[in-house]
Amino acid sequence: MAWAEEPPSRTRHLISNCQISETDIPNVFAVRVNYLLYRAQKERDETFYVGTRFDKVRRLEDDNWRLLERDIVLDQAVITSHNLSVLF
């Protein structure tokens, strides 16, 4: 745990509007989702991150999936959080 996470944050990831499309590469798919990430720390420190996530994933032979690429586009022009210790 990083010093920025004292006490540890409580997070919630909400995903919606999932769109999956095939690419030119076999077994590779482009995924677009809208997301809202809520983070609470201490009593009153709350942060919302809202945006769109673009992923490229590959279906493996054993029917598992591997994340190949991820781009995050935040709706906010400025991040007002005092630290950024969460994964999108």
C-alpha positions in Angstrom: 0.0 0.0 0.0 1.4 3.4 -1.0 1.7 6.2 1.5 -1.0 8.1 -0.5 -3.4 5.3 0.5 -3.5 5.8 4.2 -6.2 4.8 5.0 -6.9 2.7 1.9 -9.4 4.0 -0.5 -12.8 2.4 -1.1 -13.5 2.3 -4.8 -16.5 1.3 -7.0 -16.2 0.8 -10.8 -19.4 1.2 -12.8 -19.4 0.2 -16.5 -22.1 0.8 -19.1 -22.8 1.0 -22.8 -20.4 -1.8 -23.7 -19.8 -2.0 -27.5 -17.7 -4.8 -28.9 -16.5 -4.9 -32.5 -14.2 -7.2 -34.5 -10.9 -5.9 -35.8 -8.9 -6.9 -38.9 -6.9 -9.2 -36.7 -8.4 -12.6 -36.0 -9.5 -13.1 -32.4 -8.8 -9.5 -31.5 -11.8 -7.3 -30.5 -12.2 -3.6 -29.9 -14.2 -2.8 -26.8 -15.6 0.6 -25.9 -17.3 1.3 -22.5 -18.5 4.3 -20.5 -17.4 4.2 -16.9 -17.7 5.9 -13.6 -15.1 5.4 -11.0 -16.0 6.5 -7.4 -13.3 6.7 -4.8 -13.8 7.5 -1.1 -11.1 8.0 1.4 -11.3 9.1 5.0 -14.6 10.7 6.0 -15.2 13.3 3.4 -12.7 12.8 0.6 -14.7 11.7 -2.4 -13.7 11.7 -6.1 -15.5 10.8 -9.3 -13.8 9.9 -12.5 -16.1 9.7 -15.5 -15.1 8.9 -19.1 -14.8 6.4 -21.9 -12.4 3.4 -22.0 -11.1 1.9 -25.2 -9.7 -1.6 -24.9 -8.3 -4.1 -27.4 -8.6 -7.7 -26.2 -7.6 -11.1 -27.6 -9.4 -14.3 -27.2 -6.9 -17.0 -26.4 -7.1 -20.7 -27.4 -8.3 -21.8 -23.9 -11.3 -19.3 -24.1 -9.5 -16.9 -21.8 -9.0 -13.2 -22.7 -5.9 -11.0 -22.7 -5.9 -7.3 -22.5 -3.6 -5.9 -25.3 -4.2 -2.2 -25.1 -6.2 0.3 -22.9 -6.8 4.0 -23.5 -8.7 6.2 -21.0 -10.4 9.4 -22.0 -11.6 11.4 -19.0 -14.6 13.8 -19.3 -12.9 16.1 -16.8 -10.4 18.7 -18.2 -8.6 19.0 -14.9 -8.2 16.2 -12.3 -8.8 17.8 -8.9 -7.9 14.8 -6.8 -4.9 15.2 -4.5 -3.5 11.9 -5.8 -4.2 9.4 -8.5 -3.7 5.9 -7.0 -6.5 4.0 -8.7 -6.6 1.9 -11.9 -9.2 2.4 -14.5 
